[in-house]
Amino acid sequence: MKSITKIFFILGVAFWSIGLLYSVSKLIALNGLGNIFEMNEAQNANTRIIRDSTHITISYRYQVEEKTYQDSYKMLIEYFEKCDIDTIAIKYNKHFPMVSYIDCVPLKLRQQKVGMIISAFFILFFIFLWKLSNKDKWIKTYKEK
């Protein structure tokens, strides 16, 4: 039983560490931590805007070196109007073309920052739970009879 609880904590820390690494790497690729990568504007990008009563979904597709990439955004109508976008310009990372965003809409950066915070919180939660908990009590409680 002791090994099962240890595996549970190791898997929890590993899972949230992967989430943290993913968020940090995507934030770096989106130039959220400085101008590290060159961002190009996608030429001939196909965009589609779908409005419902409260949300706007912007789907876009662009091509870089004969390969097609696509992504979409979903946001509140009020947020879209607050961004005051006249034309939708798609920017992509020159070195990693699958990483893209809509210019003047910082939602992707915000998503990655929130992902970093949530992942870091759960990593710390698992570590503190492992260090400060009474593991012997857990083992006795969940011991097979």
GIHUJO-V116467 format. One record per helix or strand of 2 or more residues. SS is the DSSP state (2 for helix, 1 for strand). FROM is the first residue (numbers start at 0). LEN is the number of residues. Records with the same first field share a line. If there is no record, write none. Layout:
BEGIN
SS: FROM-LEN + FROM-LEN
END
This chain:
BEGIN
2: 1-28 + 76-7 + 106-26 + 134-7
1: 38-3 + 45-6 + 54-10 + 66-10 + 89-4 + 99-3
END
